[in-house]
């Protein structure tokens, strides 16, 4: 079960939209940072195929500028 955490950087002025976009995706939990215009994103997918599908969806989000991975773990 792949678990990853990221700092999610929204496009300028799109923090709230990015929060909504991420909340609409399965296997995602996003929380706004208190003092920055970024979000903390944790993903927890059941398998590698679901993780690949989620990554494709994340790459298509118009409100997302970039993701910076902070942690990744995959159970063998």
N, C-alpha and C positions, 0 to 999 in steps of 0.2 A: 504494500500500500504506500504509494509515493506521497510524502508530505513535504511541502515547500513553503517558505515564507519570503516575502518580497517587500521592498519599498516601492510603492506604485506612484509614479509621477504623472499627474494629470497635465493635459494641455492647458495653456493659460486660461484661467477663468472657468475651468471645467471640473473642478474638484467634486462638486455635488453631483454632477452628471456621471462622473466616473464611479462614485460611490453607488449610485443607482444601477449603473451598468454591471458592476461587479456583483451586486446583491442579486441580480437577476440570473446569474450563472450558477449552475450546480457545482458543488464541491468547493465553493469560495466563501471566505468570511473576510470582510474588509472593515477596517476601523480607521476613522480619520485621526491623524496625529494632532495633539493638542496645540503645538506651537509652530507647525510648518504646513505648507500647502502640499502635503503628501498623504498617502494612505498606507496603512499596514495591511498587507494581504497575506492570508494563509490559505493554502489549497491542500485538500486531502482527498485524493481520488482512490477508488478501489483497486485500480490496476493500471498497467502501463498504457493500454489502449485508451482508456478514459483520460489519462494524463495528456497524451498526445492530442486528443480531440479538444481538451480544454485549452492547451497551448495555442491551437489554431484559432479558437474563439477569442482568446486574449489578444492575439496579434491583430485581429480585425476591429478592435474597439477604437472608435474615432476619438473618444475622450482621453485615451491613454497616450502619454508621450513616451514613457519608458518604464521598464521594470528592472529593479536591482535585486538579485537574489541575495538573501541574507543567511538562508539555511536550506539544506536539502537532505532528505533521507528516503531511501527506498529499501523496504524489507526484501531480502532475497527469497 
